[in-house]
Amino acid sequence: MGAAALTLAACAAPAEPEAAPSATGEGHEVMAASELKVGAQASVKINKADVIVYRQDESTVLAYSAICTHAGCTVVPGEDAKFHCPCHDSYFNVADGSVAGGPAPRPLTRFAATIEGDKVLVYL
């Protein structure tokens, strides 16, 4: 491999999903927890940020940037435990945001999220 290839490889973003970030700062209430059933996905907007959420179990909600890592299109709820980017058919696993198919080169950016009472909170 030439020096240029090594430099590009060193600068490439990791293809592994991010670890769950800590819920610090002010959480943004995005919906009632009762509106997001276990196994369900939803698209929400926080200020101008597009976010996609997934209810993993009764006490766990996961949140990710809804901006596709391929071409910047908006990722939407999908089927079979995957989020979907309709622009070029990229798919992302709901459990960790990793790429499940298509041209997307990296996982979705993960945000901290919690369920407090009947509120789903996302921390940007």
C-alpha positions, 0 to 999 in steps of 0.5 A, a space after each residue: 500500500 502506498 503512503 497516500 492509501 495509508 494516510 486515507 485509511 488512517 483518516 477514515 471514520 470508524 465503521 463500528 457503532 458508537 458506544 452509548 453516550 451519557 445522558 448529560 445536560 438538558 434532555 429534550 422531551 420528544 414524545 410520551 413514552 406511551 406513544 412509543 411501544 416496545 419495538 417501535 421506531 419514530 422520527 422526531 425533530 429537536 430544534 432543527 435536528 432530525 432524530 430517529 428513536 427506537 424503543 428497545 424494551 420497557 425502560 430503554 430507548 435508543 436515539 440516533 441522528 436521522 442523517 444518512 452517512 452516505 449522502 445526507 438524506 433523512 433516515 426514516 423508520 423501516 421494517 425488520 428492526 432496521 432504519 431505512 434511508 430511501 434515497 439510495 437504500 441504505 439500512 441501519 440496525 436499530 439496536 446500535 445504528 450500524 450499517 445493515 446494507 446499502 452504500 452508507 459507509 458509517 453507522 448513524 451518530 448515536 445520542 443519549 436517550 432516557 425514559 423518565 416517567 412517561 417522557 422520552 428524553 433525547 440529549 443532543 
